Amino acid sequence: EAEQAAIKAELHGKEFPKAVLAPQHSHFPADTDTATSRWAFRLPDGQIQFWEAMWRKEDGSKIFVRYQLFSDGHVHKDQPENPVPWGLEQLASREKSTAYIFEGAKAAEAAYRLGNPSGRAERELADSHPWALDFRYAACLGFTGGIYAAKNTDWSWLRKFGITDVVLVPDCDSGGRDAMFDVADVIDLPSRIFNTSH
């Protein structure tokens, strides 16, 4: 008890570092240099709420790690309780009224690149893809944390930035469809679930 009291006395009045937004031009954490893929989850103004990195193992499984900047200037492995979806900065212009929501940043980024190709190979792929124009004029967003975290994502930004129509694109499994039903309940906007079973 004396030791516990001493610890409490030592910690009393001390402020611990808190998660803060990273400037929009911040580099990825050095720990992610070997990652297979990595993404910055931004607010509409470009500030970074957190980073996500994915490593693909030899057996095909994946490891995801998330990082946040803290007020002490250090980046720690952590994530917000209510993370923003990937791709939120696409809403900044307020010119989009439709959003496609995917499971994860990887799928959302792939859709975004179809709609906004860079380089010859991407343009050729976009020219032959039936959804490329749809993605060009919509926001392509992806939530983090897997299917059970979909409803914890901060979807309030959609309504704030003028989204009036949502297309939910699950992975080809029942868990993905269930997650999209959770999203539909939370966003409370006109939405439809795209059938990916075929």
N, C-alpha and C positions, 0 to 999 in steps of 0.2 A: 504494500500500500504506500509506503514511503517513497518507493521508486516511482510508482505511478504519479504520485503527487508532484515529485520533482520534474517528471517529464511534462506534466500539464503546466507547471509553473514556467518551464523553459519555453514552451510553445505559445504561452499566453501572449496575445497581442501581435504575434508574428503573422505576416501576410504571405501566403503561399502563391507561387506563380499561377496565373490563370491563362486559359486558352485565349488567344487573340487572332484577329484576321491578319493574314500575311499580305504584303503589297502585291499588286497584280503581276509585277515582273520578277517575283521571287523565283529562285531556282528550286528544282526538286531537291529533297533531302539527299545527302550524299549516300545514305544507306541504300537508296533505290537505284544506284548506278548499274547494278547487275540484274535488275528486274526484267522480266519478259515484256511487260507493259506497265505503264504508269499514267495516272491522270490527276489533274488538278480540279478540285470541285470549287467553283467560284460563285460569288454573288453576282447579280446582274451588272454591278459596276466594275467587275473584274477582280476584286479582292478575293483572296483564296481562304476558304474556310478550313479545308484540309486537303491532304494529298492521299492518294491510294496507289499502292504498287502490288503487282501480281507476279509471282514466280511460278512457272510451270515445271513440275518435277518430271523425272524420266518416266514414271509410271502413268503420266497423264494427269495426275491430280494437280490442284492449284493451291497456292498459299497466298492469301491476301493480308496486307499490313497497311494500316492507316496512320497518318502522322499529322500532328498539329503544331503550330508555332505557339509558344507560351510567352508570357510577359517578361520572363527572364532572358529572352532572346534566344532560347534554345528550342530545338524541335524535338518533340517526344512522340513515342508511339502511343497514339490516343485518337479518339474520334468523338465528334459531338454527339450529344444525346439525340438531337433531332437534326441529322445532316441534311444539307441541301442536295438536290439531285445534280448529277453531272449535266453540263450544258446550259446552265441557267443564264449565262451571259448572252445567249442568243435572244433573250427577251428584252435586252437593253433598249433596242430601237423602238420597241412597242409597235412594230409593224406586223407581227405575227399573231394570228388568232387561234391557230391550231397547234397542238403539241402531240407528238408521238412519245409514248413512255415505254421504255424497254427495261428488261432485267439486266442491270449493270451498265457501267460506263462503256465497256467494250462494244456491246451491241449498239448503244446510242451513238458512239463515235463513228462506227462503221456506216450507220444510216446518214449521219451528218456529212460524211465524206462522199457518199453517193450523191447527195444533193448539192455539195459544194466541192467538186473534184479539183484536185491539184496535180498537174502533170498529165502526160499523155495516157498512161495506163489507166489512171482513175477516170479520165474523161471518156475513154473508150468503154469502160465498164458502165459508167453512168448512162451513156448513150443507148446501151442495150438493156438497161434495167427499167422495168415498168413503174417502179416507185420513185425514181430519181427526182422527178419534178415535184412530187408530193413532199418529199423530204426537203427540197430546196425552199419551199414556201412555208415550212412549218418548223417548229422547234423540236429537236431530237434530244430527249432527256433520258437519263438512266439513274436508277436508285442503287445505293450501295448496301452491303450487309446481307444479301441473300433474301429469299422469299419471305422469311419471317420478320424482316426489318422494313418491308415496304411501307407499312402503315405508320412507321416512326419517322419517315422522311418529312421534311418541312415542305409541304406542297402549297402552302399559302401564297407563295410567289406567283403561281399561275394566275390566280384571280387578280392579284395586284397589278400584273403587267398585261392584262387584257386578253388572256386566253379564254376562249368561249367554247372550244370544241377539243376533245381529247380522244386519241386513239391509243388503246392499250395493247401492247404487243408482247405477249408472254412467250417464254421458251416452250418447246414442244413437250410439255408434261403437265400433269394435273396440278402439281404444286405451283407452277408458274401461273396457271389460270386462277387458282385460289388467291395468289398474291395480288393479281390484278383486280380481283373483286374487292380486296381490302383497299387498294388504291382508289377505286371508284367510289367507295363509301367515304373515304377521307376527303377527296378533292371536291366533292359535291358540285360537279360540273357535268354538262352533257358529255357522255362518253360511250364508247363502244369497244368491245374486245375483239381484236383481230384473230381470226381462226388460223392458228399455225399448225394444226394437226395434220394437214395434208401436204 
